[in-house]
Amino acid sequence: MRLARTTAATAAVLAALLTPTTAHAAPAATAPRDTVTLPVQDALAQLPVRSEDRSGYERTKFKHWVDADRDGCNTRSEVLKAEAVVAPEQGAGCRLSGGAWFSPYDDRFIQGPGGLDIDHLVPLAEAWDSGASTWSAKEREAYANDLGDDRALIAVSAASNRSKADQDPSTWLPPAVGYRCQYVTDWVADKMRWGLSIDADEKLAIAEVLGNCPNVPVTVTPAR
């Protein structure tokens, strides 16, 4: 669940304040797919290795944020509500105020939604480079608003997200060293979920981090 992103020590201190959260709700139209579970090292080995090409990329080719279930809250708001460790107030038009969040990239607590970005774990440009350039507009929209897997979208401090930008693990890893095993494990799972490739430098960097991590199982439900 989302609160697993907090450190054990911090979670213990704040346990009395934490408000239970729910996982992201997948859009109702999403059909169930065959789910696979395998060790992360094996998952990494299964990802196809290809060179990347950013030709033709525009962020606007990934439509977001949408309100897929038409409940008045768009994808950004859904992630903020799901990941809050202190629940925000929700006003008209799903306007959120107050609340608190934990940003695992830089091991910080953020008060109020204004200091947060919703990060695409595998950035939109990286997805384009890795196979999304051949997708339909609807597939890219689904990717950009993926509420069906908690690893795909994550509320983090605006500063850490903008430091990361569109980089892959070969050039950027979370400043919070203790989160790096989780980060690259989730990266592998997200690429596997969407059938994306990796490049040689990216694979090498991920393998280097995973070499110091438990070979944990990852469970992935393909999105396409």
JOTA-V363719 format. One record per residue. RES is the residue in three letters. OMEGA is omega in whole degrees, -180 to 180 (* if undefined). NEAR is the number of other ideal C-beta (glycine too) atoms within 12 Angstrom. Layout:
res: (RES	RES)
omega: (OMEGA	OMEGA)
near: (NEAR	NEAR)
This chain:
res: (MET	ARG	LEU	ALA	ARG	THR	THR	ALA	ALA	THR	ALA	ALA	VAL	LEU	ALA	ALA	LEU	LEU	THR	PRO	THR	THR	ALA	HIS	ALA	ALA	PRO	ALA	ALA	THR	ALA	PRO	ARG	ASP	THR	VAL	THR	LEU	PRO	VAL	GLN	ASP	ALA	LEU	ALA	GLN	LEU	PRO	VAL	ARG	SER	GLU	ASP	ARG	SER	GLY	TYR	GLU	ARG	THR	LYS	PHE	LYS	HIS	TRP	VAL	ASP	ALA	ASP	ARG	ASP	GLY	CYS	ASN	THR	ARG	SER	GLU	VAL	LEU	LYS	ALA	GLU	ALA	VAL	VAL	ALA	PRO	GLU	GLN	GLY	ALA	GLY	CYS	ARG	LEU	SER	GLY	GLY	ALA	TRP	PHE	SER	PRO	TYR	ASP	ASP	ARG	PHE	ILE	GLN	GLY	PRO	GLY	GLY	LEU	ASP	ILE	ASP	HIS	LEU	VAL	PRO	LEU	ALA	GLU	ALA	TRP	ASP	SER	GLY	ALA	SER	THR	TRP	SER	ALA	LYS	GLU	ARG	GLU	ALA	TYR	ALA	ASN	ASP	LEU	GLY	ASP	ASP	ARG	ALA	LEU	ILE	ALA	VAL	SER	ALA	ALA	SER	ASN	ARG	SER	LYS	ALA	ASP	GLN	ASP	PRO	SER	THR	TRP	LEU	PRO	PRO	ALA	VAL	GLY	TYR	ARG	CYS	GLN	TYR	VAL	THR	ASP	TRP	VAL	ALA	ASP	LYS	MET	ARG	TRP	GLY	LEU	SER	ILE	ASP	ALA	ASP	GLU	LYS	LEU	ALA	ILE	ALA	GLU	VAL	LEU	GLY	ASN	CYS	PRO	ASN	VAL	PRO	VAL	THR	VAL	THR	PRO	ALA	ARG)
omega: (-173	-174	177	179	178	176	-177	-177	-179	-180	180	-180	-174	-172	-177	-176	-171	176	-179	179	177	177	176	179	178	176	-175	-176	-177	-179	178	178	176	-178	-180	175	179	179	-175	178	178	178	177	-179	-179	-179	179	180	-180	173	-175	-179	-179	-179	175	-177	168	-178	-179	177	175	-176	177	-7	-178	175	-171	-178	174	177	179	180	180	-175	179	-179	179	179	179	180	-177	-172	-180	173	166	-170	175	170	179	-180	-180	180	-179	176	-177	177	-178	180	179	-178	174	178	-174	-179	-177	173	-177	169	-177	178	178	-175	-174	-178	-175	165	169	-176	165	-176	169	-172	-178	-180	178	177	177	180	-168	176	-176	177	-179	-177	172	178	179	177	179	176	179	178	-175	-177	-172	175	-177	179	-175	-178	-171	-176	-174	177	-179	178	179	-178	-179	180	-178	172	179	-178	-176	-175	174	-175	177	-179	178	171	-179	176	177	-174	-179	-180	-171	177	179	-177	-176	175	178	178	179	-179	-178	178	178	-180	-175	177	-179	178	171	174	-172	-179	178	180	-180	-179	179	180	179	178	-178	177	179	-176	171	179	-172	174	173	179	-174	171	-178	179	-179	*)
near: (16	28	28	21	34	33	22	13	11	24	21	13	15	20	16	10	20	26	23	17	30	19	22	33	24	26	23	13	13	21	14	12	17	11	18	18	16	22	21	36	24	20	32	34	19	23	35	20	21	20	17	28	18	21	12	14	22	16	21	14	25	33	23	27	24	25	21	29	22	13	19	17	29	27	36	30	35	39	40	41	37	35	43	36	36	30	23	31	18	21	14	10	13	24	20	32	21	20	32	30	43	37	36	39	36	31	23	28	29	32	20	21	32	17	23	37	30	35	40	40	41	46	37	36	28	39	41	33	29	37	28	40	28	21	24	15	17	19	25	32	24	32	42	38	37	43	40	34	35	32	38	40	39	41	44	37	32	24	19	31	30	19	21	32	20	25	24	36	35	22	17	27	28	33	22	24	18	22	30	27	28	32	38	41	33	40	48	44	40	42	45	38	33	39	26	42	29	38	27	18	18	35	32	20	26	38	27	19	32	31	17	14	26	15	20	22	18	35	23	32	26	23	37	24)
